Amino acid sequence: MKSKKADWFEVAVRYLGQDGNGLFKTVTEQYVAEGATYAEVEERIVKEITGFGGTNISIKSIRQASFAEFVCTEDEVDEKLFKAKVQLVALDENSGKEKRTGIVYLVQAADIDVARNYIKRLYSDSMADYELVQLVETPFVEVVQNEQ
């Protein structure tokens, strides 16, 4: 398991693709892509979809993602993507009150329990107190990262 900070974008794309029976149909899917600009992300998504035979590609929307960090694994069973909202809890030294800071992660996991465990592992070496306040499966089909 590793965590990658980057500029992430959510992309909705429509294209003509071939299903498992060899029939062509129009598909609309949501992707997450790493990139510095909207143009770079659009180019990367078009290249990705063209690479597996998609044609008539139309980018429906691109927007900056609400998460800044992607928690990923090399495990092939981790095919789903979850959005995890975590709050770091700290004590304000001046007022003595709790201060909460929110962080949103995109987590690649086999299921919601595995995603929860990955968040626990992410914070296992941390001295910070944290609370996992939300964990939901996303509609994203794939994360397209910069070529290493």
Protein Blocks (a to p, Z undefined) as FASTA:
>chain_A
ZZddddddddddddddddfkopacddddddddddfbfklmmmmmmmmmmmnopahiacfb
dcddfbfbdcddfbfklmbccddddddddddfklopacddddddddddfblmlmmmmmmm
mmmmpcbdcddfbdcddfbfbdcdddZZ
